[in-house]
Amino acid sequence: MSALYTDERAIEGLPVRLVIAVTVGVAALGMMLGLLAEFDDPGTTEVTVEASDELIVLEGGDKSVMLRVVTEDGQPVEGAQLLVTEGSLPLADGPVDLQTGPDSHEVTVGIGTISGVDGSVTPAFRDGQSRGTLEIEVVPPSGTGLRDERGNPELVVVGG
């Protein structure tokens, strides 16, 4: 019994083994989480915006653009909210909030002062600026499993 009592090898090697085991475990967990981050949530679908024209030239007057909210498969998304904000082009009246409605996946936005559209934005070009971009953000209908995490196309506006 005295030989077992005086044997200190297990105590000397235990901390080193624990450090190695924890290090390997943390490294393996990091690799597994990295692999899992690449997978999409199976219950969600990405939405995006399709514009009738991504380059708007304001030569000779104001223009209108049709915006469609669709899934990544091209299926229409009704009841979405669109927010048109300034990118590199300032807006005189701030961002415009548009709703596609329960029976449609399209909205018409006027660049300038156009009547008969769902909403209009008034560009405020800076001194010396002849073109700029407008950004579009989509807020999908709640409770549908839709999301907008990837970038949407920008509208390029060229002054006349």
Beta strands, then each sheet from edge to edge (+ up, - down):
strand 1: 45-51
strand 2: 55-57
strand 3: 63-71
strand 4: 81-86
strand 5: 96-99
strand 6: 106-111
strand 7: 119-121
strand 8: 131-139
strand 9: 146-147
strand 10: 155-158
sheet 1: 7+ 6+ 3- 1+ 9+
sheet 2: 2+ 10+ 8- 4+ 5-
end
